[in-house]
Amino acid sequence: MGSRVLTPTLFDAATVSASSAAASLPASYLQNEQRQKVWRSTSLAGQYIRIDLGAVELVDSLVLINHNLTVSGEVTIKAGTSPGDDSILSETHNAWLPLWGFGDAGFGEHGYGGYPTDAERATYYPAGPFRWLYLTAGQTRARYWEIDFSDAGNADGYIELGRILIGTYQESTRKVGLGMRNRPEDPSKLYYSLGGQVWVDEKTKYRVARVPFKATPGTETWGLWYALFLELGVGRSFAVDLLPDVSNVGMRLHNQFYGHIPEGGIPDIEVPFMDRGNLTLELRESL
């Protein structure tokens, strides 16, 4: 199992509506790349997002980014032949992916139900409120989709969400190569006085990654990767699940990104052999 990529193309061309929306935070904000530009409901009960893809499309994944759901929250994904219909699909998922099973962590070591405490959340969920939902049913064809939210105990009193991606993920046949790098980047500036004191012009931290793929089949190099670079270019944000098959959930979450290719970051595709290619994917997290 290789790395997976889900682009925003299908969702951004869809017609999106919501059960309710605060006056200044409409559902249309979900089609804006900036994850901080959120849709917000006016209450908790009966809240949903409806997506009309315009035609029957093949879907196996949805990604929810920058949500305010608690660890008790649930998301139900529906698909049907008309808005609100669930005759094709209805399945429910946890809003957050639990990290530990029963007995995996020591008594009182973390939070309840296999989740970290609120204080630990940034450590164990470095992408923040990011949930990649793989359909249990697998690839499903439908035009009309709905995401229902259930989180009755949410102290905010509303549902909030910054971005949705929907579609069929594209997967590399090769796993990431040796030398993959994934680290936090701090763009803050330091200034020193003549006396040696330091002042910090603090900026928002983000993650960066360099992900090599070695000896990929020629059809994939010039198919999947070349087409992705052509579609996305630099700056357009997409989702990646670099290690979808690792058994350690924490490791997997550390290698999920909502990010973009930085300026000048479209890689050269090396073709040392006619039927094999090498490339290094550069990612910068989108905030």
VOZALO-717978 format. One record per residue (C-alpha): residue in one letter; x, y, z. Coordinates in Angstrom, 3 decimals, m for minus. Layout:
% VOZALO-717978
NODE:torlo:u:v:w
NODE:A:X:Y:Z;
...
% end
This chain:
% VOZALO-717978
NODE:torlo:u:v:w
NODE:M:0.000:0.000:0.000;
NODE:G:1.479:3.329:m1.083;
NODE:S:0.711:6.955:m0.219;
NODE:R:m2.698:8.460:m0.940;
NODE:V:m3.672:11.856:m2.311;
NODE:L:m7.116:13.482:m2.376;
NODE:T:m7.537:16.718:m4.330;
NODE:P:m10.177:19.450:m3.844;
NODE:T:m11.318:19.449:m7.473;
NODE:L:m14.592:17.529:m7.070;
NODE:F:m15.788:19.333:m3.947;
NODE:D:m14.892:22.805:m5.182;
NODE:A:m17.057:22.303:m8.287;
NODE:A:m20.037:21.041:m6.254;
NODE:T:m23.117:22.873:m4.983;
NODE:V:m22.950:23.000:m1.181;
NODE:S:m25.708:23.822:1.307;
NODE:A:m26.138:23.568:5.068;
NODE:S:m28.894:22.935:7.609;
NODE:S:m28.135:26.359:9.092;
NODE:A:m25.383:28.956:9.014;
NODE:A:m24.329:31.933:11.068;
NODE:A:m24.823:35.131:9.062;
NODE:S:m21.122:35.803:8.542;
NODE:L:m19.987:32.149:8.285;
NODE:P:m21.849:30.535:5.355;
NODE:A:m21.471:27.050:3.887;
NODE:S:m19.713:28.542:0.845;
NODE:Y:m16.657:29.101:3.055;
NODE:L:m16.095:25.333:2.945;
NODE:Q:m14.967:25.773:m0.660;
NODE:N:m12.300:28.263:0.335;
NODE:E:m8.793:26.819:0.720;
NODE:Q:m8.128:28.737:3.926;
NODE:R:m9.014:26.309:6.691;
NODE:Q:m9.547:29.173:9.153;
NODE:K:m12.439:30.500:7.053;
NODE:V:m15.143:28.298:8.561;
NODE:W:m18.796:27.421:8.177;
NODE:R:m20.652:27.580:11.498;
NODE:S:m24.119:26.281:12.290;
NODE:T:m26.546:28.147:14.533;
NODE:S:m27.176:25.169:16.837;
NODE:L:m26.137:21.558:17.508;
NODE:A:m29.232:19.502:16.752;
NODE:G:m29.907:18.184:13.254;
NODE:Q:m26.931:19.848:11.559;
NODE:Y:m25.676:18.701:8.179;
NODE:I:m23.854:19.667:5.011;
NODE:R:m25.330:18.612:1.666;
NODE:I:m23.184:18.207:m1.425;
NODE:D:m24.522:18.009:m4.971;
NODE:L:m21.682:16.842:m7.214;
NODE:G:m23.679:17.709:m10.336;
NODE:A:m23.420:14.164:m11.694;
NODE:V:m22.932:10.640:m10.411;
NODE:E:m19.329:10.388:m9.214;
NODE:L:m17.169:7.678:m7.647;
NODE:V:m16.272:8.410:m3.996;
NODE:D:m14.285:6.435:m1.429;
NODE:S:m13.044:9.196:0.901;
NODE:L:m13.991:12.417:2.627;
NODE:V:m11.641:14.653:4.588;
NODE:L:m12.923:17.051:7.263;
NODE:I:m10.512:19.815:8.231;
NODE:N:m10.573:22.262:11.130;
NODE:H:m13.751:21.037:12.807;
NODE:N:m14.778:21.719:16.411;
NODE:L:m16.221:18.267:17.133;
NODE:T:m15.367:16.643:20.458;
NODE:V:m14.097:13.109:20.980;
NODE:S:m17.722:12.123:21.639;
NODE:G:m18.832:13.485:18.273;
NODE:E:m19.890:11.354:15.330;
NODE:V:m20.203:11.940:11.612;
NODE:T:m22.713:10.086:9.426;
NODE:I:m22.060:10.002:5.690;
NODE:K:m25.061:9.499:3.431;
NODE:A:m25.445:9.122:m0.315;
NODE:G:m28.614:8.889:m2.337;
NODE:T:m30.530:9.650:m5.493;
NODE:S:m31.854:13.011:m4.254;
NODE:P:m30.877:15.592:m1.602;
NODE:G:m31.199:14.101:1.898;
NODE:D:m31.719:10.549:0.603;
NODE:D:m29.603:7.714:2.056;
NODE:S:m30.755:4.834:m0.127;
NODE:I:m27.247:4.275:m1.518;
NODE:L:m25.134:4.705:1.613;
NODE:S:m25.380:5.534:5.324;
NODE:E:m22.454:4.907:7.670;
NODE:T:m21.264:6.519:10.896;
NODE:H:m17.705:7.325:11.966;
NODE:N:m16.034:8.772:15.058;
NODE:A:m15.131:12.441:14.687;
NODE:W:m11.606:11.696:15.932;
NODE:L:m9.534:8.579:15.311;
NODE:P:m8.805:6.829:18.642;
NODE:L:m5.155:6.070:19.279;
NODE:W:m5.300:3.212:21.756;
NODE:G:m7.369:0.107:22.262;
NODE:F:m8.404:m1.358:25.598;
NODE:G:m5.330:m2.022:27.736;
NODE:D:m2.854:m0.419:25.316;
NODE:A:m2.152:2.531:27.631;
NODE:G:m1.587:2.546:31.378;
NODE:F:m4.453:3.362:33.729;
NODE:G:m4.856:7.157:33.924;
NODE:E:m2.039:7.701:31.436;
NODE:H:m4.156:9.505:28.811;
NODE:G:m7.807:10.448:28.333;
NODE:Y:m10.833:8.176:28.116;
NODE:G:m11.895:5.867:25.304;
NODE:G:m8.493:5.617:23.631;
NODE:Y:m8.109:9.377:23.164;
NODE:P:m5.425:11.757:24.460;
NODE:T:m6.296:14.473:26.945;
NODE:D:m7.000:17.969:25.639;
NODE:A:m3.483:18.997:26.730;
NODE:E:m1.964:16.130:24.685;
NODE:R:m4.052:16.665:21.571;
NODE:A:m1.586:18.860:19.661;
NODE:T:1.122:16.237:20.195;
NODE:Y:m0.887:13.271:18.994;
NODE:Y:m2.919:15.064:16.305;
NODE:P:m0.304:17.348:14.683;
NODE:A:m2.603:18.127:11.735;
NODE:G:m5.163:19.455:14.228;
NODE:P:m8.868:18.666:13.720;
NODE:F:m8.256:16.638:10.555;
NODE:R:m10.287:13.487:9.892;
NODE:W:m9.756:11.352:6.800;
NODE:L:m12.857:9.183:6.476;
NODE:Y:m12.448:6.110:4.294;
NODE:L:m15.857:4.718:3.364;
NODE:T:m16.374:1.328:4.954;
NODE:A:m18.456:0.426:1.915;
NODE:G:m15.547:1.239:m0.395;
NODE:Q:m16.025:2.997:m3.705;
NODE:T:m19.589:4.306:m3.984;
NODE:R:m21.282:6.013:m6.926;
NODE:A:m23.717:8.829:m6.172;
NODE:R:m24.484:12.431:m7.039;
NODE:Y:m26.045:13.556:m3.756;
NODE:W:m24.062:13.359:m0.510;
NODE:E:m24.754:14.486:3.031;
NODE:I:m22.601:14.769:6.158;
NODE:D:m24.619:14.676:9.395;
NODE:F:m23.046:15.824:12.660;
NODE:S:m23.905:14.475:16.118;
NODE:D:m22.193:16.095:19.107;
NODE:A:m24.840:16.907:21.710;
NODE:G:m22.342:17.598:24.493;
NODE:N:m20.318:20.156:22.537;
NODE:A:m19.886:23.157:24.830;
NODE:D:m19.580:25.525:21.850;
NODE:G:m23.268:25.100:21.091;
NODE:Y:m22.668:24.880:17.326;
NODE:I:m20.847:22.856:14.654;
NODE:E:m17.912:24.442:12.890;
NODE:L:m15.912:23.199:9.905;
NODE:G:m13.234:24.796:7.746;
NODE:R:m12.807:22.550:4.708;
NODE:I:m14.149:19.402:3.047;
NODE:L:m12.555:17.224:0.394;
NODE:I:m14.481:14.413:m1.311;
NODE:G:m13.664:11.974:m4.079;
NODE:T:m11.563:8.953:m4.917;
NODE:Y:m8.049:9.003:m3.547;
NODE:Q:m5.133:8.364:m5.850;
NODE:E:m2.550:5.937:m4.531;
NODE:S:1.091:5.388:m5.412;
NODE:T:2.194:1.818:m6.018;
NODE:R:5.480:2.472:m4.215;
NODE:K:5.805:3.293:m0.531;
NODE:V:7.757:6.367:0.495;
NODE:G:11.499:5.906:0.099;
NODE:L:14.298:6.166:2.618;
NODE:G:15.123:9.709:3.632;
NODE:M:11.572:10.998:4.177;
NODE:R:11.613:14.133:6.337;
NODE:N:8.725:15.565:8.308;
NODE:R:9.256:18.375:10.786;
NODE:P:7.697:21.524:12.257;
NODE:E:8.818:24.843:10.769;
NODE:D:8.893:28.054:12.826;
NODE:P:9.085:31.202:10.639;
NODE:S:9.405:33.480:13.689;
NODE:K:12.134:36.133:13.527;
NODE:L:14.662:36.793:16.285;
NODE:Y:16.150:40.227:16.947;
NODE:Y:19.060:40.876:19.310;
NODE:S:19.984:44.079:21.072;
NODE:L:23.548:45.277:21.572;
NODE:G:23.285:43.930:25.103;
NODE:G:22.358:40.465:23.848;
NODE:Q:18.673:40.477:24.772;
NODE:V:16.396:38.695:22.317;
NODE:W:13.026:39.759:20.945;
NODE:V:10.792:37.367:19.051;
NODE:D:8.499:38.367:16.191;
NODE:E:6.350:35.284:16.613;
NODE:K:4.722:33.649:13.586;
NODE:T:2.434:30.637:13.246;
NODE:K:4.255:27.317:13.078;
NODE:Y:3.526:24.828:10.314;
NODE:R:4.824:21.443:9.193;
NODE:V:6.918:20.655:6.144;
NODE:A:7.838:17.348:4.526;
NODE:R:10.118:16.012:1.802;
NODE:V:8.877:12.656:0.574;
NODE:P:10.965:10.630:m1.897;
NODE:F:9.440:8.041:m4.204;
NODE:K:12.008:5.795:m5.845;
NODE:A:11.735:3.542:m8.878;
NODE:T:8.064:4.259:m9.465;
NODE:P:6.597:2.589:m12.562;
NODE:G:6.777:4.782:m15.652;
NODE:T:3.009:4.709:m16.115;
NODE:E:2.589:6.072:m12.581;
NODE:T:5.385:8.626:m12.882;
NODE:W:3.945:10.142:m16.048;
NODE:G:0.348:9.329:m15.074;
NODE:L:m0.541:9.905:m11.418;
NODE:W:2.305:12.229:m10.393;
NODE:Y:2.664:14.268:m13.555;
NODE:A:m1.112:14.724:m13.740;
NODE:L:m1.259:15.783:m10.083;
NODE:F:1.471:18.377:m10.495;
NODE:L:m0.309:19.690:m13.576;
NODE:E:m3.686:19.836:m11.765;
NODE:L:m2.486:21.318:m8.477;
NODE:G:0.523:23.440:m9.387;
NODE:V:1.945:25.370:m6.430;
NODE:G:m0.154:26.753:m3.609;
NODE:R:m3.331:24.719:m4.194;
NODE:S:m4.073:22.670:m1.083;
NODE:F:m4.827:18.949:m1.037;
NODE:A:m4.776:16.065:1.471;
NODE:V:m2.154:13.344:1.734;
NODE:D:m2.045:10.170:3.813;
NODE:L:1.604:9.187:3.477;
NODE:L:1.534:6.008:5.590;
NODE:P:m2.064:4.712:5.434;
NODE:D:m1.229:1.116:6.326;
NODE:V:0.977:1.516:9.404;
NODE:S:m0.389:m0.166:12.525;
NODE:N:0.754:2.663:14.815;
NODE:V:m2.090:5.173:14.624;
NODE:G:0.057:7.982:16.036;
NODE:M:2.663:7.481:13.319;
NODE:R:m0.042:7.533:10.686;
NODE:L:m1.557:10.763:12.029;
NODE:H:1.874:12.414:12.051;
NODE:N:2.091:11.750:8.335;
NODE:Q:m1.294:13.107:7.274;
NODE:F:m1.278:16.609:5.799;
NODE:Y:m3.589:19.250:4.438;
NODE:G:m0.951:21.110:2.501;
NODE:H:0.361:22.426:m0.761;
NODE:I:3.444:22.346:m2.934;
NODE:P:5.480:25.455:m2.047;
NODE:E:6.693:27.977:m4.596;
NODE:G:9.387:26.378:m6.721;
NODE:G:8.568:22.979:m5.223;
NODE:I:7.273:21.059:m8.255;
NODE:P:9.936:18.364:m8.509;
NODE:D:11.921:17.203:m11.461;
NODE:I:10.916:13.711:m12.492;
NODE:E:14.063:11.670:m12.968;
NODE:V:13.877:8.731:m15.333;
NODE:P:17.089:6.716:m14.912;
NODE:F:15.399:3.786:m16.633;
NODE:M:12.802:3.950:m19.373;
NODE:D:10.182:2.187:m17.236;
NODE:R:11.015:3.678:m13.813;
NODE:G:11.104:7.187:m12.359;
NODE:N:12.181:9.036:m9.200;
NODE:L:10.734:12.172:m7.627;
NODE:T:10.604:13.953:m4.265;
NODE:L:7.308:15.476:m3.168;
NODE:E:7.692:18.686:m1.167;
NODE:L:4.827:19.711:1.120;
NODE:R:4.042:22.740:3.228;
NODE:E:1.118:22.599:5.604;
NODE:S:m1.766:24.934:4.767;
NODE:L:m3.018:26.925:7.750;
% end
